[in-house]
Amino acid sequence: MKHLRRTTTPNGMPMHDLQLVTICDQCGKHRAHGNHQGCSKRRQAINQHKWVQP
């Protein structure tokens, strides 16, 4: 039993910081609380121009 803990670099690659957003950019509330389907629809409508094929 040499190694009691898992290494923080799986496959020799350093683990990156994910920087997950916990606050909804539309309503300002925590994304883990409540229903954010309306916020998602507004976000999709705002960013729709990014996905349009030229």
C-alpha positions in Angstrom: 0.0 0.0 0.0 2.2 2.8 -1.3 -0.4 5.1 -2.7 -3.3 5.9 -0.4 -4.5 8.9 -2.5 -5.3 9.4 -6.1 -3.0 11.7 -8.0 -4.3 15.1 -9.1 -2.9 14.6 -12.6 -4.6 11.7 -14.3 -2.7 10.4 -17.3 0.1 12.8 -16.7 -2.1 15.8 -17.7 -2.6 18.7 -15.2 -6.2 19.2 -14.1 -7.7 22.5 -15.2 -9.9 24.8 -13.2 -13.4 24.5 -14.7 -14.7 27.9 -13.6 -18.3 26.8 -13.5 -20.8 29.7 -13.2 -23.1 29.2 -10.2 -25.1 32.4 -10.6 -27.6 32.7 -13.5 -26.7 35.6 -15.8 -30.4 36.3 -16.6 -32.1 36.4 -13.2 -29.1 36.6 -10.8 -30.2 33.7 -8.7 -28.3 30.5 -7.9 -28.6 28.0 -10.8 -29.0 25.1 -8.5 -32.2 26.5 -7.0 -35.4 26.8 -8.9 -36.4 26.4 -12.5 -34.3 28.2 -15.1 -36.0 27.1 -18.3 -37.2 30.6 -18.9 -33.7 32.0 -18.4 -32.4 29.4 -20.8 -34.9 30.4 -23.5 -34.0 34.1 -23.1 -30.2 33.2 -23.3 -30.8 31.2 -26.4 -32.8 34.0 -28.0 -30.0 36.5 -27.2 -27.2 34.3 -28.5 -29.1 33.0 -31.6 -27.0 35.2 -33.9 -23.9 33.2 -33.0 -25.3 29.9 -34.3 -26.8 31.2 -37.6 -25.1 29.6 -40.6 -23.9 32.3 -43.1 
